[in-house]
Amino acid sequence: MLRFLYVFLPFLLICTAVFPGYSMAVSASDGTVSSAESSRETAADKKQKGTAVPDKRETEPNESLPEDTPVGDKNDSGTTDHEETDAEEVHEGIAEMPDSASAAEISASATQGKSAQNSVASEEEAWMTLFPFSPAAMKDPSPQDTRSFSEISQAEYWFIKENLAAAKDDDTRKSLLLAVEEWITAFKDSAHADDVLLARAELYSGLGDNKNAVITLMKHRQAYPDSLLKEVVKEKLSALIDKKYRKHKKELLALAEAEGNGRTSRLARLYSGLAEQFGDEFYEPLITGFRELLAAVPVYAYRDRVLFSLAQLYHSRGHYDEAAITYAEIIRVYPEGSIIPLAKLALAEINAREKRNYDEAIAIYQEIAEKYEGRDEAFTAYRELPRLLERQKQYEEAVNIYEKIIELYPDRPEARDAFRAEISILRYELGHYKEAIFVTKRMAEKYKDNRARNDLYSAADIAKNNLKDLDEEVKIYERIASDYPDPKNAPAALLAAAQACEKARKQDMAKKYYQQIMDSWPVSPQAKKAAKVLETR
């Protein structure tokens, strides 16, 4: 009995798959086979009645086969040659199953066969749920709209015009504004573009969004300066500015009426000028304006400058991520543009001050300093680099940069700051005391003022406390007396030399300096001190 099930049951499953109109049920309890619902008509019954039986391939084509692939002729048994061959192969495969195969394994095989049929049926049911027609009907294309681009834009335009007059509440205005934005994107060069842009301004005004209304009207003046609607636009713009921005009326109208060649160039100058003068006031509308312009004109000779104005607008409002990605876009897309050095400086500044990405900032500043030497951008990079290098404890490199500043920009005030900063690193961070004294002497030689005199005293302090070098200390005091021979500075320096010698128990050297003070500046306060010291000896 068990071998009978092994052989006969798979054959019944194959028959069920081949003849979907005929179903057999197997009892799980005793293994008996009963016919399906008696009310279901078989394909043969329908054929006898003259009812057409649609080929499953007509409603559910096999998309994996080309349309001209032969599907096989029906044989005497009602199956195709392909189906009969498949049935024999499956039958033979199952006949070779070992006797140890369980009824559960056979049942699992049957379940897999039915799952494939059920998935097809489930997919069709899902389509029927979404659309109240058969999937076969969906293959028929919708009637094609044969109207021209101009005719469609006209139809959309009149839809906007008809509904604009009826838009009396904010919800309607907002909904219509979406249609206006879509029209402007799709038909920006159509005949009615100026009229639709004016409709956009009117909708913004009706919603109480005066900022967007003003910017849209200013855009209208620059985009369509010869429009038949220009007088209407001027009147509405003037009224809005009087209402909300009277104190800036002169500047705003000047930007709106500025002349120029080419729509793109006029709009670029408009947005850049507004961003520079009124970036805080009109921030959101300007961001939108810049983005619309950039999307509309992907190829433009000064597109990098438009991007730079947008990046600066982001930067000024503290939107550093947006600014950084825009600067990076300029650098990547327009590597030879004239605006590149400024874009790199701005990107380095964001990395250094806002993102705390010091290594990245250092790399950018170093690139600028090397590539644009002699330009102001290079000087800015040199000025910022040492501070970042010190923060990253790259002291030797910082010293090198300070030396470059001293060499390249000797007449700038920053050169003197570089001297002092370098001395500080050499003394306090690197412990290079002799080098610190040497750099101090160089600086004193260059400037020779009271600040340089004080720096020499600092060098003497290095010799005294760090090097413990009396000879070096005394030489520095002598230099101060020589460089500043006036009665106020020279005797004070010699007195410091005498006291240093006395502390080091160099009495003869000290006496020499005391005597020099008394001989050269006998009425100075230092001469009185020197005389008093010598009297006690």
C-alpha positions, 0 to 999 in steps of 0.5 A, a space after each residue: 500500500 505504501 509503494 502505491 502511494 509513492 507512485 500514484 500520489 505524485 502522478 495525481 499532483 502532476 495531473 492537477 498542475 496540468 489540468 487546473 480545471 480538475 482537482 483531486 483531494 487526498 485524505 490525510 487520514 486514510 489515503 483515499 482519493 475522492 473527486 473534487 466538487 461535483 459542481 465544477 465543470 471540467 475542460 472536457 465538459 465545457 468543450 462538449 457544451 461548446 464553451 470556449 476554454 481560454 488558453 492560460 497562456 492568453 491571460 497569463 503569458 509566460 514572460 520568460 519565453 519569446 512570443 514565437 516560442 512553440 509551446 507544443 501540440 496537444 497529444 491524444 491524452 490532452 497534454 502537451 508534449 512538454 507536459 507529458 515529458 515533464 510528467 514522465 521525468 517526475 514519475 521516474 524520479 519519484 519511483 526511485 525514492 527509497 522505501 524509507 521515505 515518509 508520508 510527511 516528505 510526500 506531503 511536503 512535496 505536494 505542498 510545494 507544488 500547490 504553493 506555486 499555484 497559490 502565489 500566482 492566484 494571490 498576485 492576481 487577487 492583489 491586482 484585482 484589489 487595487 484595480 477593478 479590472 483584470 491584469 490582462 486589461 492593464 496591458 492595453 496602453 492609455 490613449 496617448 495625449 497628442 496635444 503639443 507642448 504649447 497646447 498643454 502649457 496653455 491648458 495648465 495656464 488657463 487652469 491657474 488663471 481661472 482658479 486664481 480669482 477664486 482662491 479666497 482662503 489660505 488652503 486654496 492658495 497653498 494648493 494653487 501655489 503648488 500648481 504654480 510652482 509645477 508650471 514654472 518648473 515645467 514651462 518656464 520658457 513658455 509665453 505666459 511665464 511672466 503672468 504665472 510668476 506674477 500669480 505666484 507673487 500674488 498668492 504669496 502676498 495673499 498668504 501674508 508671506 511678504 518676503 517671498 512676494 517681494 523676492 518674486 516681484 524683484 525676480 520678475 523685474 529682472 527675468 522679464 524686464 520688457 513684459 507687458 505686465 512690468 508696470 503692474 509689477 512695479 506698482 505691486 513691488 513698490 506698495 509691498 516695500 512701502 508696507 514692510 521694508 520702507 527704510 530699505 526701499 532705495 536699495 531694494 528698488 535699485 537691485 530690482 531695476 538694475 540693468 544687465 545683459 542676459 536673464 541668467 546674469 541679471 538674476 545671478 547679480 540680483 540674488 548675490 546683491 540681496 544676499 550680501 545686503 539683506 541676507 538675514 532679512 530674506 534668507 529663505 526666499 534667497 535660498 530658494 531663488 539660488 537653487 531655482 537658478 542653479 537648477 535652471 542653468 546647469 551650464 553658465 560661465 559664472 556658475 561657480 560665483 553663484 554657488 559661492 554666493 549661496 555658500 556664503 549665505 549659508 555660512 553667514 547664518 551658521 548653516 555650516 554643513 550646507 556651506 561646507 558642501 557647497 564650497 566643496 562642490 565649487 572646488 571639485 567641479 570648477 578647479 580652475 575657477 577664479 573663486 577657488 582660493 576664496 572657496 578653499 579659505 572659507 572651507 578651511 575656516 569652517 573646518 578649523 573654527 566650527 567643525 574642529 577638524 584641525 588636520 583637514 583645515 591645516 591641509 587646506 591652508 598649506 595647499 593655499 599657501 603653496 599654490 597662491 604664494 604672493 596673493 592675499 589668500 596665501 597670506 591669510 593661510 600663513 596667518 592661520 596655519 601656525 595657530 592650528 599647528 600649535 594646537 596640534 602640537 606640531 611646533 617645529 612646523 609652526 616655527 617654519 611657518 613663522 619664518 616664512 611669514 617673516 621672510 615673505 611679509 617683512 613689512 606687515 605687522 604680522 611679521 613682528 607677531 611672527 617673531 614673538 610667537 616663534 620666540 615663545 615656542 622656542 623657549 616654552 615648547 621646544 626648549 631651544 633657548 639659544 635659538 630663542 635668543 638668536 631670533 630675539 636679536 634678529 627682531 631687535 635688529 629689525 625694529 629697534 624700538 622700546 618693544 624691541 628693547 623689552 624683548 632684549 631684556 627677555 632674552 637676557 632673562 633666558 640666558 640667566 634663568 634657562 642657560 645660566 650663561 652670565 657672559 651671554 646675559 651681560 652681552 645682551 645688557 651691553 647691547 641694550 646700552 649700545 642700541 639705546 644710549 639715551 640717559 634713560 635706557 643705557 645706565 639702566 642696562 649697565 646697572 643690570 649688568 653690574 648687578 648680574 656680575 655681583 650676584 655671580 661674585 664677579 666683583 671686578 666685572 661689576 666694578 667696571 660697569 658701576 664705574 662706567 655708569 658714574 663716568 658717562 651719566 653722573 647725574 642719573 639715578 643709576 650713578 647714585 646707586 653705583 657710587 653708593 655700592 662702590 663706597 662700601 667696598 
